[in-house]
């Protein structure tokens, strides 16, 4: 009898310890503004914020379960909410997180996939306090090169589009460069810019402010971000708006180096390639796009419902309730979706 009780106690202890090491429900943890990445080995990472803290959770089983969240760092007075929050990108051997404080500094943190440890690295912007708006994006190629874009007010004391890169194993980002300056003083000041990379091709999308219109534009670099071409307006229609939509959309580059974008105008979500008419997707906002090979998916929010649409099949499905849905395509062609619901980070494998 004593042996049986001992075995039962050991079994209960084992189950308790197992429950601490993985999240098998559809909740990752309390937080806001999730971002998701998949590295070259198929490891999924989800980063999100909670007050002034940055957390990261990992899945090694194609999104069936996630590890308990790990505290990456604390950023006092960190921007969080309305597309402001920690950003994440992964490559072959490293992952990078950026987070912005309300004083205008872009903090960054680096994970070595070999050691599994996050390190505090410093700041991205080379002028202290130049990015108080708190809106930025990052991307990575498959060779451990990372790229960043953000709203920066060092030029004319108005927000313009700034860019920097982090080559290979470098410990410091390159000198910040002005990728685009609006002739009408500033770009849209509360919409998040987006960035995508494919080899040496870098594409930046941002919401402009020209002649009273708040339309999306793309500027491209063919030399890894050393120089950028003139910006090109997306879509045929325009949006005259005396205000800010607070919605930046998303951008990817397909294997043929074709830029694909999604964004909203007047409460309607569109898909668009540069130089082509926009295609209506559905009513909503807070849209993003994910790509792997020839498969592309758009996510967006309609009221309190988050949806996923395949650009190939044109089929739309409801993922759940909540907001700020982000997705990534896995090596097994499944889709990992993460979003906010009642201040909780949810996930679903589709």
Steps between C-alpha positions, in 0.01 A plus 500: 500500500782739588671421169177572312460835676862586420445423131183710499681793662782475246247491217324811632835678538602407145171629358535823700852559370388419146223757524759765590714428194239530224176678415258250345184712512436779251635767739865607503474758775378843603617768260446721196616549142636154409749449219592158361804369311619164368873437464670291233467186717126546548516625860213739575547798729232736624593828666259733680492772761342538842536846656878564483600135453585305184419129491579225251351151466633223275353200320710210372205284390355706213275707726323218684628637830716784630755526778424711801568864418852624571571851622732654240542844655334798662478827309384780730216707348477263203262574212222238488166490316368635167771314302761623746679218672798265481600392149652162413688342212693173474770371267728195487697545823353804672175673589465871571241693700464877494293709740452875521466721805297821512817708519576397142762226536491165317637226726606168351561150627670205332445127543760242401308190394797289610499622861134593540588818691374850426752785536440873537695665218439877511301729271430505126454874439832685501342828615364486852126563526437521124214246489238603759201388288580136576421352158742266323546159333788257454575219254779248434641303210616138532864597562467678836466849352234714667328817378301768682271787402336756727351847531775746596471874560866609472442653153312828520355399838234298316458126457669352194595144403836384638686174442792299640639150457686250715745299289566137591665468840546876552439634849379841385249626245623702203485876479135606475396631160203699376307263270218745420417862579155636424489823297197595715705523821434148635361155434188375682609529862309216666512216247760229535743457207567143378809334354573184300818344362589239239872468434631850423149630436357712781152654481351753741132590510366804685194720510582837350345841552485687168252769400271394781498132398608210720595237242747213517834525320789259437868579463745228393871428524683252278828521692407392850383842613802707398276718282124521442308583183227761472185402688204364301134542597298182545152461352292719273270671748600751766396578857449865587506501877550771759613257766700184546369146437764343731528200268812422297432165331761243398748417224685192370720415199430175313768269348474687166584827684144628455379721784165407653319733742184524704353812661169664585332808362169633632448186706557264207795261471679466165770290338729684260817461296688814389375632167178296513144580617414411856280191566231515768538234770236590759385758749741543787832636622829398666598282204825313440639258242711184524673310221687175443589400146191554287255505794382833640249569776343826616380544857269778616252604764130564437332638813603251773564213259841414356515337156746326269477499120700296248594707196524182294165336586321829583347324801455690825461338841434633847796435731340624821389803697730784594740731319847544350529164323844405363598180320792304353516205263676193637725250317215244513276757321290552813436857616571622851269785606547719808276782621370697799182412686410658835867590565600138437723376216317222315633258239353258248660258256304488173 
